Amino acid sequence: MRRRLPDVTVYDLRLASPLALFFAAFFAAPLAALLGLSLKGPDGTLGLAQYAAFLGDPFSLGVLGATLWLGLKVTLVCLILGYPLALVATRAGGRVRGLVILAVLTPLLTSVVIRTFAWIVILGRQGVVNGALASLGVSGPPLRLLYAEGGLVAALAQVQMPLMVLPLMTALARIDPSLWDASEALGAGRWRTFRRVTLPLSLPGLIAGSVLTFAAAISGFITQSLIGGGQMLFMPGYIYQQAIALQNWPFAAAMSVIFLVAVLAVIVAFNALGRLARGYAQT
Amino acid sequence: MSRPPGALDRLSFEIVVALLAGAALILLLAPTVIVLVVSFTDGLSLRFPPPGYSLRWYGELAEAWQLHFALRNSLTVAAAATLLSVGLGVMASLAVARSPRLAARLLDSLFLSPLVLPALAFGLSSLMFFSLLGWPVSVTTLVIGHTVVCVPYVVRNTVAALTQLQPVLLEGSASLGASRLYTLRRITLPLIRPGVLSGGFLAFMASFDNIPVSLFLRDAATDMLPIRMWQDLEGRLDVTIAALSGVLIVATMAGIAVMERLTGLSKRLA
């Protein structure tokens, strides 16, 4: 009689319990504490007073709106520049591909403070951009790039671009190159092949990259505070200000919950959009 | 019938793609290059290109004891958080990687969720939680907070390595009479080592660079390097920070090169 071999490829799920317990204690419980504290009203009673205060205040709503809008703009810039880079790297293969990956990895692993610091050097009054304009003979006062939205979007796009390019490269590498040849043989040009074959097939990577870029851009506290300066306020800076400078913990907690829910809503929307587009591409 | 697209279609597509990809590369690399060049200035300002070159700011860096203190704290916390992340993360990855059960899928998503969650909200909630418990902030609370945000890197890379592992190798080992533990030790762990190493490397870098969690969980005794740099930059633009950035950039690139050798880091990420 043949002895049944134990299935060695699957491990006991109980091996996950140390990390699961760790997450329950130090991830889920803190978030529960956050939720609990956010329900504490100014007079100590339980209720939704903090939420009402945030949602009834046009200034606070404006900060939330500006934060989500900033995230979308950064994601779009990363997509427009990152997609072609991923496409070139995937098609090139070999040495070029390796070089592009290193070019993407180096900034990804360089400290965010350093990358942001570089943008201060580039965008400042005596910075690279203003210096170049002056030496080209463009007269007038130096451009205000630091503490301005355009500069912030550029800096955040650089900081988050690797998060877009890497998933896109993974998705593009999975496409069978013979599909491109087939599309061309059937008479579709490059643009049409891109629109009808490459883009739909790369959607999973595009969605994953967009979600990561968006999430990182709206919570990019350091870049927001150093490049945006005091004039532009976004949710992370607002939460930090309320929690640390004003010690208004219940309000900061309610803001954090609203921020978390807004982020999750946008991520769900991204994913739904992806499914919708995939369904459309298959018809 | 429409005419088949001609050379113009091909040319315009290739030019647009090449231009945008080139712009992306410049955007990615220029800031690093500019910081490196500026750090060798002999002047007091962060002008680019610098008026002259010298090593004076690297000399100043050697005297900056506040930065040394913060660097030591950051390295300690990052090392501890990485060890904890790898230990907990690898065990959890073994459990969830090949399991067909729904619970495994849910746990996998849970362990990866700190990646998309705004870390600042998590940092604040940790501070509230520890103060409810009456735990003062310390190196321990920092390590715990960092581990939560670093574990996803270990889990993602280890799970990926485990899914690429050929099941037939494990079955072969078992059919030759090896116990489960022996198979794990002699077959599974050596084969997934590159994935674990690159996950650990990314976890270390994520902890070393973390601000949103450290911001809430440290005090004067546990000053962390990125926070010290951030606060220095808010106050005044200091060329010493440029020199420090230069050192860190070179150290990071060396780390990437070593990891590329050991684990094929770039293949793992793309």
HADDOCK unambig.tbl for C-alpha pairs under 7 A between the chains (distance, minus, plus):
assign (segid A and resid 8 and name CA) (segid B and resid 170 and name CA) 6.28 0.50 0.50
assign (segid A and resid 8 and name CA) (segid B and resid 171 and name CA) 6.37 0.50 0.50
assign (segid A and resid 8 and name CA) (segid B and resid 174 and name CA) 6.95 0.50 0.50
assign (segid A and resid 8 and name CA) (segid B and resid 180 and name CA) 6.50 0.50 0.50
assign (segid A and resid 9 and name CA) (segid B and resid 167 and name CA) 5.89 0.50 0.50
assign (segid A and resid 9 and name CA) (segid B and resid 170 and name CA) 6.30 0.50 0.50
assign (segid A and resid 10 and name CA) (segid B and resid 98 and name CA) 5.66 0.50 0.50
assign (segid A and resid 10 and name CA) (segid B and resid 99 and name CA) 5.85 0.50 0.50
assign (segid A and resid 11 and name CA) (segid B and resid 94 and name CA) 6.09 0.50 0.50
assign (segid A and resid 11 and name CA) (segid B and resid 95 and name CA) 5.08 0.50 0.50
assign (segid A and resid 12 and name CA) (segid B and resid 95 and name CA) 5.64 0.50 0.50
assign (segid A and resid 13 and name CA) (segid B and resid 95 and name CA) 4.61 0.50 0.50
assign (segid A and resid 13 and name CA) (segid B and resid 96 and name CA) 6.58 0.50 0.50
assign (segid A and resid 14 and name CA) (segid B and resid 95 and name CA) 6.98 0.50 0.50
assign (segid A and resid 15 and name CA) (segid B and resid 91 and name CA) 5.54 0.50 0.50
assign (segid A and resid 15 and name CA) (segid B and resid 92 and name CA) 5.67 0.50 0.50
assign (segid A and resid 15 and name CA) (segid B and resid 95 and name CA) 5.39 0.50 0.50
assign (segid A and resid 16 and name CA) (segid B and resid 91 and name CA) 6.04 0.50 0.50
assign (segid A and resid 16 and name CA) (segid B and resid 92 and name CA) 3.83 0.50 0.50
assign (segid A and resid 16 and name CA) (segid B and resid 95 and name CA) 5.55 0.50 0.50
assign (segid A and resid 18 and name CA) (segid B and resid 88 and name CA) 6.45 0.50 0.50
assign (segid A and resid 19 and name CA) (segid B and resid 88 and name CA) 5.30 0.50 0.50
assign (segid A and resid 19 and name CA) (segid B and resid 89 and name CA) 6.78 0.50 0.50
assign (segid A and resid 19 and name CA) (segid B and resid 92 and name CA) 6.30 0.50 0.50
assign (segid A and resid 27 and name CA) (segid B and resid 148 and name CA) 6.80 0.50 0.50
assign (segid A and resid 30 and name CA) (segid B and resid 125 and name CA) 5.07 0.50 0.50
assign (segid A and resid 30 and name CA) (segid B and resid 126 and name CA) 5.18 0.50 0.50
assign (segid A and resid 30 and name CA) (segid B and resid 129 and name CA) 4.97 0.50 0.50
assign (segid A and resid 31 and name CA) (segid B and resid 125 and name CA) 5.71 0.50 0.50
assign (segid A and resid 33 and name CA) (segid B and resid 125 and name CA) 6.67 0.50 0.50
assign (segid A and resid 33 and name CA) (segid B and resid 128 and name CA) 6.87 0.50 0.50
assign (segid A and resid 33 and name CA) (segid B and resid 129 and name CA) 5.83 0.50 0.50
assign (segid A and resid 34 and name CA) (segid B and resid 125 and name CA) 5.09 0.50 0.50
assign (segid A and resid 34 and name CA) (segid B and resid 128 and name CA) 6.94 0.50 0.50
assign (segid A and resid 81 and name CA) (segid B and resid 20 and name CA) 5.40 0.50 0.50
assign (segid A and resid 81 and name CA) (segid B and resid 21 and name CA) 6.13 0.50 0.50
assign (segid A and resid 81 and name CA) (segid B and resid 24 and name CA) 5.21 0.50 0.50
assign (segid A and resid 82 and name CA) (segid B and resid 21 and name CA) 6.99 0.50 0.50
assign (segid A and resid 82 and name CA) (segid B and resid 24 and name CA) 6.33 0.50 0.50
assign (segid A and resid 84 and name CA) (segid B and resid 17 and name CA) 5.10 0.50 0.50
assign (segid A and resid 84 and name CA) (segid B and resid 20 and name CA) 6.08 0.50 0.50
assign (segid A and resid 84 and name CA) (segid B and resid 21 and name CA) 5.03 0.50 0.50
assign (segid A and resid 85 and name CA) (segid B and resid 21 and name CA) 4.14 0.50 0.50
assign (segid A and resid 85 and name CA) (segid B and resid 24 and name CA) 6.62 0.50 0.50
assign (segid A and resid 101 and name CA) (segid B and resid 266 and name CA) 6.23 0.50 0.50
assign (segid A and resid 103 and name CA) (segid B and resid 29 and name CA) 6.79 0.50 0.50
assign (segid A and resid 104 and name CA) (segid B and resid 28 and name CA) 6.97 0.50 0.50
assign (segid A and resid 106 and name CA) (segid B and resid 253 and name CA) 6.55 0.50 0.50
assign (segid A and resid 107 and name CA) (segid B and resid 28 and name CA) 6.72 0.50 0.50
assign (segid A and resid 109 and name CA) (segid B and resid 205 and name CA) 6.63 0.50 0.50
assign (segid A and resid 109 and name CA) (segid B and resid 252 and name CA) 6.86 0.50 0.50
assign (segid A and resid 110 and name CA) (segid B and resid 249 and name CA) 6.22 0.50 0.50
assign (segid A and resid 110 and name CA) (segid B and resid 252 and name CA) 6.54 0.50 0.50
assign (segid A and resid 111 and name CA) (segid B and resid 209 and name CA) 5.47 0.50 0.50
assign (segid A and resid 112 and name CA) (segid B and resid 209 and name CA) 7.00 0.50 0.50
assign (segid A and resid 113 and name CA) (segid B and resid 226 and name CA) 6.47 0.50 0.50
assign (segid A and resid 113 and name CA) (segid B and resid 230 and name CA) 6.34 0.50 0.50
assign (segid A and resid 114 and name CA) (segid B and resid 245 and name CA) 5.89 0.50 0.50
assign (segid A and resid 115 and name CA) (segid B and resid 31 and name CA) 6.58 0.50 0.50
assign (segid A and resid 115 and name CA) (segid B and resid 32 and name CA) 6.88 0.50 0.50
assign (segid A and resid 118 and name CA) (segid B and resid 31 and name CA) 5.08 0.50 0.50
assign (segid A and resid 118 and name CA) (segid B and resid 32 and name CA) 6.76 0.50 0.50
assign (segid A and resid 118 and name CA) (segid B and resid 34 and name CA) 6.80 0.50 0.50
assign (segid A and resid 118 and name CA) (segid B and resid 35 and name CA) 5.56 0.50 0.50
assign (segid A and resid 119 and name CA) (segid B and resid 31 and name CA) 6.51 0.50 0.50
assign (segid A and resid 121 and name CA) (segid B and resid 46 and name CA) 6.29 0.50 0.50
assign (segid A and resid 126 and name CA) (segid B and resid 47 and name CA) 6.22 0.50 0.50
assign (segid A and resid 127 and name CA) (segid B and resid 47 and name CA) 6.36 0.50 0.50
assign (segid A and resid 127 and name CA) (segid B and resid 48 and name CA) 6.60 0.50 0.50
assign (segid A and resid 128 and name CA) (segid B and resid 48 and name CA) 5.87 0.50 0.50
assign (segid A and resid 158 and name CA) (segid B and resid 27 and name CA) 6.14 0.50 0.50
assign (segid A and resid 158 and name CA) (segid B and resid 28 and name CA) 5.65 0.50 0.50
assign (segid A and resid 166 and name CA) (segid B and resid 269 and name CA) 6.59 0.50 0.50
assign (segid A and resid 166 and name CA) (segid B and resid 270 and name CA) 5.12 0.50 0.50
assign (segid A and resid 167 and name CA) (segid B and resid 270 and name CA) 6.56 0.50 0.50
assign (segid A and resid 169 and name CA) (segid B and resid 270 and name CA) 5.79 0.50 0.50
assign (segid A and resid 170 and name CA) (segid B and resid 270 and name CA) 5.08 0.50 0.50
assign (segid A and resid 187 and name CA) (segid B and resid 4 and name CA) 5.41 0.50 0.50
assign (segid A and resid 188 and name CA) (segid B and resid 5 and name CA) 6.81 0.50 0.50
assign (segid A and resid 189 and name CA) (segid B and resid 5 and name CA) 5.17 0.50 0.50
assign (segid A and resid 189 and name CA) (segid B and resid 9 and name CA) 6.23 0.50 0.50
assign (segid A and resid 189 and name CA) (segid B and resid 10 and name CA) 6.72 0.50 0.50
assign (segid A and resid 190 and name CA) (segid B and resid 9 and name CA) 6.34 0.50 0.50
assign (segid A and resid 190 and name CA) (segid B and resid 10 and name CA) 5.50 0.50 0.50
assign (segid A and resid 190 and name CA) (segid B and resid 13 and name CA) 6.28 0.50 0.50
assign (segid A and resid 191 and name CA) (segid B and resid 9 and name CA) 6.90 0.50 0.50
assign (segid A and resid 191 and name CA) (segid B and resid 13 and name CA) 6.22 0.50 0.50
assign (segid A and resid 212 and name CA) (segid B and resid 116 and name CA) 6.38 0.50 0.50
assign (segid A and resid 215 and name CA) (segid B and resid 116 and name CA) 5.56 0.50 0.50
assign (segid A and resid 215 and name CA) (segid B and resid 118 and name CA) 6.90 0.50 0.50
assign (segid A and resid 219 and name CA) (segid B and resid 118 and name CA) 5.42 0.50 0.50
assign (segid A and resid 226 and name CA) (segid B and resid 234 and name CA) 6.71 0.50 0.50
assign (segid A and resid 236 and name CA) (segid B and resid 120 and name CA) 6.53 0.50 0.50
assign (segid A and resid 256 and name CA) (segid B and resid 121 and name CA) 5.40 0.50 0.50
